[in-house]
Each structure stands twice: as C-alpha cells, then as structure tokens.
Amino acid sequence: MEKQAKRQKKLAEKKAKRLAKEGPKKEEDKSKVLDASKPITLDFLTNPNKE
C-alpha cells in the first residue's frame, strides 16, 4: 500500500510539473476551425494568414 501511494504521489508531481512547464493552453487553436458553410478557395489555401 505504501509503495502504491508513493508511486501515485510521484506520478501526480510529474504531471503537475509537466503541465506547469507547458503553460496555459491557448484558446486560439479552437477558434480556427473551418466553417463548413464557406467554400475553400484557392486564395485561402495559398494565404491562410488572411482573415
């Protein structure tokens, strides 16, 4: 039981450290979803930075 508790504690610490290292997740990635009602044009494919 003690070994399992120690292992779970270590795993939780590693996960917390990894999440802290990654930083906050950006919401921008979710907002860049293509709209199905709009057609994909050649201009969009060649210049994706244009809004």
PyMOL commands that set and color helices and strands:
alter all, ss='L'
color gray80, all
select helices_A, chain A and resi 2-22+28-31+42-46
alter helices_A, ss='H'
color red, helices_A
deselect
rebuild
show_as cartoon
